[in-house]
Amino acid sequence: MMKKIFLVLLISVFCISNAQQRPKLVVGIVVDQMKMDYLYRFSNDFSDNGFKRLMANGYTFQNMHFNYLPTYTAPGHASIYTGATPSLNGIIANSWFNRSLGKQVYCTSDDSVNGLGEGTSEEGMMSPKNLQTTTITDELRLETNFAGKVIGMSLKDRGAILPAGHFANWAFWFSKSGAFISSTFYGTELPNWVNNFNQEKRYLPYLTKDWNLLKPIATYNESLPDDNPYEGKLYNVPAPVFPYHLKDMYEKNNPGIIKSTPFGNDLLAEFAMTAIENEALGKDEITDFLTVSFSSTDYIGHTLGARSMELQDTYLRLDETIAKLLYYLDKKVGKDNYLLFLTADHAGADNANFLKDNKYKVNNVQPKEFVSQLKTFSNTSFGEDFILNYSNFNLFLNKELINKKGLTFETVKQTFKDYLMSLDHVKNVFSKEDIISTNGNDYFVKSISNGFDPKQSGDLVVLDKPGYVEYGTTGTEHGSPYSYDTHVPLIFYGWHIKHGESFAKKEITQIAPTIAQKIKVAFPNGTEANVLLEVLDSK
């Protein structure tokens, strides 16, 4: 009898030990356009249950950076989850010029698939086909012989699709119709729970009320006045001031306006919790992975800027949303059963006019005017417009036309390089040869190299001076390799994560291989496999 009891105990200990090799659920949270600075700036106004809870009980990397140009949404999500830079994962921008097609291509567009759900055909024709490397979510699927579920979601298609990878069960994104949609890449019809969620029109309660400040106006002393010259107007409202009459904005537009309010984040969190419940994520011993990308912060930041009350209010509300999501995970999955990380896909610059008005000699560069300027220079210098495209800091020249004119490509390219170097906002210009031959000693050249794909990128890459922004006069943009665009939060929390913090500089491509080591799956196939040792020590 004693032998049987001992055997049962031994088997139980073995099962428990084996189960502890991986958490039941991994949750990856990306906050679109979140600067590390916001965790400091708004700290006094956060509750104890959201961002502060993560920092107080998790491990915070205070000095995490993106390590490439351009720092945009699609490359950000791809690099976080692949552990590789755009030079290898192939997602070199949100959209980029394809020389062979002679047009822009979108990062997740795929005309071989159709949309599922209530959206336009273009909204649904999406997949991860342009992603050239595997993700940590892919490796989990492979390691569990496809038994572990992977679901990605965001208001943006690219924020859902790229983190979920090639083998995901589902990726869902928000349509202008007010529904979460997907594509036939993932299945033949939406799950019933998604249809039910959409039929309930969960967005309506948010769009039938005004957006007012969450807290007394005195709380917002970290921001500029409510109406200032550096703010744009959401959906052409008369003035960028509280309250925002969302019902009027909705009736004049469509449910998609919720993306440009903090309530887009609330809606996504509702959808995430519904997915956890209906897909039984974290319910068994086989690890699942949920990726959630909050996009409203980016829409609001672009339009209203990094120092608007609207943005601060969005983060105060997101803090409450994070708190609700953590509480739900505690209840449904168990405090010790999930591993969560929170980071951002890029940060964001201060408005250039705001800096200039405060005596910093910088300026905004109007993209259309800049392209027009380049075309004028080309016509004046060569009698022809040799500009195929300028986007994402990449200049594409028309090689065929240059050859037809009897000119050498290298001579024309050098002429453009010399001209660009004469412009006030340009710090440096790099050719493909400059980038490929870099020895890696120059940080900014290395950043450009990390974002450069010889088969997809341009003939010249422009590095603007710090503080200059290629954007309009209001709101903000991102994309540069400077710290205001690269410095983002990273917090690990939950399963086998000890409390602590690091001030050593880290790179965003360390996240995916660290998770691979933490949950004992293979590395994504494009990563350099540099890991964050600080969170690999168990409690």
C-alpha positions in Angstrom: 0.0 0.0 0.0 2.8 2.4 0.9 4.5 1.6 -2.3 1.4 2.6 -4.3 1.0 5.9 -2.4 4.7 6.7 -3.0 4.2 5.9 -6.7 1.2 8.1 -6.9 3.0 11.0 -5.2 6.0 10.5 -7.5 3.8 10.7 -10.6 2.1 13.8 -9.2 5.4 15.6 -8.5 6.6 14.7 -12.0 3.4 16.0 -13.6 3.5 19.3 -11.6 7.2 19.7 -12.4 6.5 19.1 -16.1 3.6 21.5 -16.1 5.8 24.2 -14.6 8.1 24.1 -17.6 5.8 26.4 -19.4 3.0 28.8 -18.4 -0.5 28.0 -19.4 -0.8 31.3 -21.3 1.6 33.9 -22.7 0.1 37.3 -23.3 2.0 39.8 -25.4 0.8 43.4 -25.2 2.0 46.1 -27.6 1.0 49.7 -27.0 1.2 51.6 -30.3 3.5 54.7 -30.1 4.2 54.4 -26.4 7.3 56.3 -25.1 9.0 55.0 -22.0 8.7 58.6 -20.8 4.9 58.2 -20.3 5.4 55.8 -17.5 7.4 58.5 -15.7 5.4 61.5 -16.8 2.0 60.2 -15.9 3.1 58.1 -12.9 1.4 60.2 -10.3 -1.9 59.9 -12.1 -1.9 56.2 -12.6 -3.8 53.8 -10.3 -2.0 51.1 -8.4 -3.6 48.3 -10.4 -2.4 48.9 -14.0 1.0 50.0 -15.2 2.2 50.4 -11.5 1.2 46.9 -10.7 3.2 45.6 -13.6 6.3 47.6 -12.5 5.9 46.9 -8.8 5.7 43.1 -9.3 7.3 42.5 -12.6 10.7 43.1 -14.2 11.1 46.5 -15.9 13.7 47.3 -18.6 14.1 51.0 -18.3 16.4 51.4 -21.4 14.9 49.3 -24.2 15.4 50.5 -27.7 14.5 49.7 -31.3 17.7 49.1 -33.3 16.8 50.1 -36.8 15.3 52.7 -39.2 12.4 53.1 -39.9 10.6 52.9 -36.5 7.1 52.3 -37.8 4.2 50.0 -36.6 4.6 47.1 -39.0 8.4 46.7 -38.6 7.9 47.2 -34.8 5.4 44.3 -34.4 7.4 42.1 -36.7 10.7 42.7 -34.9 9.3 42.2 -31.5 7.9 38.8 -32.4 10.5 37.5 -34.8 13.6 38.7 -32.8 15.0 39.9 -36.1 15.3 43.4 -37.7 13.5 44.4 -40.9 16.7 43.6 -42.9 15.9 40.0 -42.3 12.2 39.7 -41.5 11.3 41.6 -44.6 8.8 44.0 -43.1 10.7 47.2 -43.9 7.8 49.7 -43.4 4.0 49.8 -43.2 4.0 50.0 -46.9 6.9 50.4 -49.3 7.7 50.9 -53.0 8.0 47.8 -55.0 10.3 48.5 -57.9 9.3 45.6 -60.0 5.6 46.4 -59.6 6.1 50.1 -59.8 3.8 50.9 -56.9 3.5 50.8 -53.1 2.7 47.5 -51.5 1.1 47.1 -48.0 2.8 45.1 -45.4 0.0 42.5 -44.9 -1.9 42.8 -48.2 -2.6 39.5 -49.9 -4.9 39.3 -53.0 -5.0 35.5 -52.8 -7.3 35.6 -49.7 -10.7 37.1 -49.0 -12.1 38.8 -46.0 -14.3 37.2 -43.4 -16.9 39.4 -41.7 -18.5 42.7 -42.2 -15.8 44.7 -43.9 -14.8 46.0 -47.3 -13.0 43.5 -49.5 -9.7 45.5 -49.2 -9.9 45.4 -45.4 -10.1 41.7 -45.3 -7.5 40.7 -48.0 -4.7 40.3 -45.5 -2.2 37.7 -44.4 1.4 37.3 -43.1 2.8 36.3 -46.5 5.2 39.2 -46.6 6.8 38.2 -43.3 10.0 36.3 -44.2 10.9 34.8 -40.8 9.1 32.9 -38.1 7.8 34.4 -34.9 7.9 33.2 -31.3 4.2 32.4 -31.8 5.0 30.2 -34.8 7.6 28.4 -32.7 5.1 27.7 -30.0 2.7 26.2 -32.5 5.4 24.0 -33.9 6.7 22.9 -30.5 3.3 21.9 -29.3 2.5 20.1 -32.6 -0.1 22.8 -33.3 -2.0 22.0 -30.0 -1.2 25.3 -28.4 -3.5 28.0 -29.6 -2.2 31.3 -31.0 -4.6 34.2 -31.5 -3.6 37.8 -32.5 -5.8 40.9 -32.3 -5.7 44.6 -32.8 -7.6 47.5 -34.2 -5.0 47.5 -36.9 -4.6 44.5 -39.3 -0.8 44.7 -39.1 -0.9 44.8 -35.3 -2.9 41.6 -35.3 -1.4 39.6 -38.2 2.4 40.1 -37.8 2.6 39.1 -34.1 0.3 36.0 -34.7 2.7 34.7 -37.3 2.3 32.2 -40.1 0.7 29.4 -38.2 -1.9 31.2 -36.0 -5.3 29.8 -35.3 -6.7 33.3 -35.9 -5.9 37.0 -36.3 -8.7 39.6 -35.9 -8.7 43.3 -36.7 -11.3 46.0 -36.6 -13.3 47.1 -39.7 -14.9 50.5 -40.4 -18.2 48.6 -40.2 -17.7 48.2 -36.5 -16.9 44.5 -36.6 -13.8 42.5 -35.9 -12.9 40.7 -39.1 -10.3 38.2 -40.4 -9.4 36.5 -43.7 -9.6 33.1 -45.4 -5.9 32.7 -44.6 -7.1 31.5 -41.2 -10.3 29.7 -41.9 -13.5 29.5 -43.9 -15.8 31.4 -41.5 -15.5 33.4 -38.3 -16.0 31.6 -35.0 -19.5 31.9 -33.6 -18.3 33.9 -30.6 -16.8 36.5 -32.9 -20.1 36.7 -34.9 -22.0 37.1 -31.6 -19.6 39.8 -30.4 -20.0 41.7 -33.6 -23.8 41.3 -33.6 -24.0 42.9 -30.2 -22.4 46.1 -31.7 -20.2 46.5 -28.6 -18.8 49.8 -30.0 -22.2 51.6 -29.7 -22.2 52.3 -26.0 -18.9 54.1 -26.4 -20.0 56.2 -29.3 -23.3 57.4 -27.8 -21.6 59.4 -25.1 -19.1 62.2 -25.0 -15.4 61.9 -24.5 -14.6 64.0 -21.4 -11.6 64.1 -19.2 -11.4 61.2 -16.9 -10.1 63.2 -14.0 -10.2 66.9 -12.9 -8.5 69.2 -15.4 -5.8 70.1 -12.8 -4.6 66.5 -13.1 -3.4 67.2 -16.6 -0.6 69.6 -15.7 1.9 67.3 -17.5 0.3 68.4 -20.8 -0.1 71.6 -22.8 -3.4 73.5 -22.6 -6.4 71.8 -24.1 -6.4 73.9 -27.3 -2.9 74.7 -28.6 -1.4 75.3 -32.0 0.4 71.9 -32.2 -2.8 69.8 -32.2 -4.7 68.5 -35.2 -8.4 67.9 -35.3 -10.0 64.5 -35.0 -12.3 63.9 -37.9 -12.5 67.6 -38.6 -14.1 68.6 -35.3 -14.4 72.5 -35.0 -11.6 72.6 -32.3 -9.4 70.0 -30.6 -11.0 70.5 -27.2 -13.0 68.5 -24.6 -15.7 67.3 -24.7 -15.7 65.4 -28.0 -19.2 64.6 -29.1 -18.7 61.1 -30.3 -22.2 60.5 -31.4 -22.0 63.4 -33.8 -18.6 62.2 -35.1 -20.0 58.7 -35.5 -23.1 59.8 -37.4 -21.0 61.9 -39.8 -18.5 59.1 -40.4 -18.6 55.4 -39.3 -17.8 53.2 -36.3 -14.1 53.4 -37.3 -13.9 56.7 -35.4 -13.6 54.7 -32.2 -10.0 53.9 -33.1 -9.1 57.6 -32.5 -10.6 57.6 -29.0 -9.4 55.8 -25.9 -12.5 53.6 -26.1 -11.0 51.7 -29.0 -8.6 50.2 -26.4 -11.5 49.4 -24.1 -13.3 47.6 -27.0 -10.2 45.6 -27.8 -9.8 44.6 -24.2 -13.4 43.4 -24.2 -12.7 41.4 -27.3 -9.6 39.9 -25.7 -11.4 38.8 -22.6 -14.2 37.3 -24.8 -11.5 35.4 -26.8 -9.9 34.0 -23.6 -13.3 32.7 -22.4 -14.5 31.2 -25.7 -11.2 29.8 -27.0 -10.5 28.4 -23.5 -7.0 30.0 -23.6 -4.9 29.0 -20.6 -7.3 26.3 -19.6 -5.1 23.2 -20.0 -1.4 22.4 -19.6 -0.6 23.1 -23.3 0.6 26.7 -23.5 -1.4 29.2 -25.6 -0.3 32.6 -26.8 -2.5 35.7 -27.1 -1.2 38.9 -28.8 -3.0 42.2 -28.1 -2.0 45.5 -29.8 -3.6 48.6 -28.5 -3.7 51.1 -31.4 -5.8 54.1 -30.2 -2.7 55.6 -28.6 -1.1 55.9 -32.0 -4.1 57.4 -33.8 -4.4 60.0 -31.0 -0.7 60.7 -30.8 -0.4 61.3 -34.6 -3.3 63.8 -34.7 -2.9 65.6 -31.4 0.7 65.1 -30.4 2.8 63.8 -27.5 1.9 66.7 -25.1 -1.8 66.9 -25.6 -4.4 66.4 -22.8 -6.1 64.0 -25.1 -3.1 61.7 -25.2 -2.6 61.9 -21.4 -6.3 61.1 -20.9 -5.9 58.1 -23.2 -3.0 56.7 -21.1 -4.9 57.3 -17.8 -7.8 55.3 -19.3 -5.5 52.7 -20.7 -4.1 52.2 -17.2 -7.6 51.3 -16.0 -8.1 49.0 -19.0 -4.8 47.2 -18.3 -5.9 46.8 -14.6 -9.2 45.2 -15.8 -7.4 42.8 -18.1 -5.0 41.8 -15.3 -7.8 41.1 -12.9 -9.6 39.0 -15.6 -6.4 37.0 -16.2 -6.0 36.4 -12.5 -9.5 35.1 -12.3 -9.7 33.0 -15.5 -6.1 31.7 -15.9 -4.6 32.2 -12.4 -2.0 34.6 -11.1 0.8 32.0 -11.3 -0.2 30.6 -14.7 0.3 33.3 -17.2 3.4 35.1 -18.5 2.8 38.6 -19.7 5.0 41.2 -21.4 4.2 44.8 -22.3 6.1 46.9 -24.8 5.6 49.3 -27.7 6.1 49.1 -31.5 7.9 52.5 -31.5 7.8 55.7 -29.5 7.2 59.2 -31.0 8.8 62.6 -31.5 7.7 66.0 -30.1 6.1 68.3 -32.5 8.8 70.1 -34.4 7.0 73.4 -34.3 6.6 73.1 -30.5 10.3 72.6 -30.2 11.1 75.5 -32.5 8.8 77.8 -30.7 10.8 77.0 -27.6 14.1 78.0 -29.3 15.3 74.7 -30.6 16.3 75.2 -34.2 14.4 72.4 -35.9 11.6 72.2 -38.3 9.0 69.9 -39.8 9.5 68.7 -43.4 6.4 68.4 -45.5 6.8 65.1 -47.4 4.9 66.2 -50.5 6.9 69.4 -50.7 10.2 67.5 -50.3 9.3 65.1 -53.1 8.4 68.1 -55.3 11.7 69.7 -54.5 13.6 66.5 -55.5 11.7 66.3 -58.8 12.5 70.0 -59.5 16.2 69.3 -58.8 16.2 66.3 -61.1 14.6 68.2 -64.0 16.9 71.1 -63.5 20.0 69.0 -63.3 19.3 66.3 -65.9 16.3 67.5 -68.0 14.3 64.5 -66.7 12.4 63.4 -63.6 14.4 60.4 -62.3 12.4 60.1 -59.1 10.4 56.9 -58.9 9.5 57.2 -55.3 10.5 58.7 -52.0 9.1 57.1 -48.9 10.3 55.7 -45.5 13.5 57.8 -45.9 14.3 55.8 -49.1 14.9 57.3 -52.5 14.3 55.2 -55.6 15.8 56.3 -58.9 14.6 55.3 -62.3 17.6 53.3 -63.5 16.1 52.5 -67.0 15.4 56.2 -67.8 18.9 57.1 -66.5 20.4 54.5 -68.9 18.2 55.7 -71.8 19.6 59.3 -71.3 23.1 57.9 -71.6 24.0 58.7 -68.1 25.8 56.4 -65.6 23.7 55.5 -62.6 26.5 56.0 -60.1 27.1 59.6 -61.4 23.4 60.4 -61.1 23.2 58.8 -57.6 26.2 60.8 -56.4 24.7 64.0 -57.7 21.5 63.4 -55.8 23.5 62.4 -52.7 25.4 65.7 -52.9 22.2 67.6 -53.3 20.5 65.9 -50.3 23.6 66.6 -48.2 23.2 70.3 -48.9 19.7 70.4 -47.4 19.2 71.9 -44.0 17.3 69.0 -42.5 19.6 66.2 -43.7 22.3 64.8 -41.5 23.7 62.2 -43.8 22.8 60.1 -46.9 23.8 56.5 -47.5 23.9 54.4 -50.6 23.4 50.7 -50.7 27.2 50.2 -50.9 27.7 52.4 -47.9 25.1 50.4 -45.9 26.3 46.9 -46.9 30.0 47.8 -46.3 29.4 49.2 -42.8 31.6 47.8 -40.1 28.9 48.4 -37.4 30.9 50.9 -35.4 28.6 53.8 -36.2 25.4 53.4 -34.3 23.2 55.2 -36.8 24.7 53.5 -39.8 24.1 50.2 -38.1 20.5 51.2 -37.4 20.0 52.0 -41.1 21.7 48.7 -42.0 19.3 46.8 -39.7 16.3 48.3 -41.5 17.8 47.8 -45.0 16.8 45.0 -47.3 18.9 45.0 -50.5 16.1 43.5 -52.5 13.4 45.8 -51.4 14.9 49.1 -50.1 15.9 52.2 -52.1 19.0 53.5 -53.8 19.7 56.1 -51.2 18.6 56.3 -47.5 18.3 59.7 -45.9 19.1 60.3 -42.2 17.4 63.5 -40.9 19.0 65.6 -38.2 17.7 65.0 -34.7 14.4 66.8 -34.0 13.4 67.2 -37.6 10.2 65.4 -38.5 8.9 64.5 -41.9 5.2 65.2 -41.2 2.7 68.0 -41.1 2.6 71.0 -38.8 0.4 69.5 -36.1 0.5 66.2 -34.2 3.5 64.0 -34.4 5.3 61.3 -36.3 7.9 58.6 -35.7 10.4 56.7 -37.8 13.9 57.9 -37.0 16.6 56.0 -35.2 16.8 58.7 -32.5 16.0 57.9 -28.9 12.6 59.8 -28.9 11.5 57.2 -31.5 13.3 54.1 -30.2 13.0 54.3 -26.4 10.0 52.2 -25.3 8.9 50.3 -22.2 9.4 46.6 -21.6 7.9 44.9 -18.6 7.8 41.2 -18.0 5.2 40.0 -15.4 3.7 36.9 -14.0 4.9 33.3 -14.4 8.4 32.8 -13.0 9.2 36.5 -13.2 11.0 38.1 -10.3 10.6 41.8 -9.4 13.5 44.0 -10.5 14.7 46.5 -13.0 17.6 47.0 -15.4 19.1 50.3 -16.7 21.4 48.6 -19.2 20.6 49.3 -22.8 18.7 46.5 -24.5 17.4 45.9 -28.0 13.8 45.0 -29.0 15.0 42.0 -30.9 15.9 40.3 -27.6 12.3 39.8 -26.5 11.4 36.9 -28.8 14.5 34.8 -28.1 14.1 35.4 -24.4 10.5 34.1 -24.4 11.7 31.1 -26.4 14.2 30.3 -23.7 11.8 31.1 -20.9 9.1 28.7 -22.2 11.5 26.2 -23.8 10.7 26.4 -27.5 12.9 26.8 -30.5 14.2 30.3 -31.4 12.4 32.1 -34.3 14.5 31.3 -37.3 15.9 34.8 -38.1 16.9 35.9 -34.6 20.5 36.5 -33.5 19.3 34.9 -30.2 20.6 37.6 -27.8 18.5 37.1 -24.7 17.6 39.1 -21.6 19.3 37.1 -18.9 17.6 39.1 -16.1 14.2 37.4 -16.7 15.5 33.9 -17.3 16.2 33.4 -13.6 13.2 31.8 -12.0 11.9 33.0 -8.6 
